[in-house]
């Protein structure tokens, strides 16, 4: 199985249960949307923007931005996740067109969007420099001149100091009982890439239904990602911490030259 199809399969299998990663997915969606909205309006002005979420998943950031008034289009490598994003947006009265697409080959004309978003550690699924460069160049292509790029990743500068092998469990409470999500990480010999095993324990009567899904990431540092963004034709790269942005991951912004 190729890397692309393996990532798509990971999210195809996760799509139905992705909301279980959150204690309260709706609250998380609204909170993340407000945080990203504040950055967009601070950078581009008070008007609603045309936004592409090029790794939209089930719609966490796309729906949140739509709730804030922006005109959002979504794409994702997983057709199953993108389809759920459309359904979830419709349930909340948010217009959202979303479809399957690779962020390295975005199906839009040049200069189509005011903002391109790739959040929640999506870009590090690309495991080689040439793939990261290709994706960022295509994000630049579909942005208007002066448009805004927004990318969030895990805080890898801190993570690489200790290279943890697991994440704390996250508990989701529902009328059906508690669900538990956690991850195991297996670092490669290069110290930069890691295989992730994503565990979800979902109540099943008096027992647990255990789902395990696997994928691989590249722990890109801020310096590395900033360099790739500049090489792709962006200017004014800037990192904002979680404390300053209110978003749950470090956020890189840059402007289309």
Secondary structure, DSSP 8 states (H G I E B T S, - for coil): --HHHHHHHHHHHHGGGGGGGSSSHHHHHHHHHHHHHHHHHHHH-SS--EEEETT-TTSHHHHHHHHTT-EEEEEES-HHHHHHHHHHHHHTT--EEEEE--TTS--S-TT-EEEEEE-TT-GGG--SHHHHHHHHHHHHHHEEEEEEEEEEE--HHHHHHH--SB---EEEEETTEEEEEEEEEEE-TTSSEEEEEEEEEEEETTEEEEEEEEEEEE---HHHHHHHHHHTTEEEEEEE-HHHH--SSEEEEEEE-
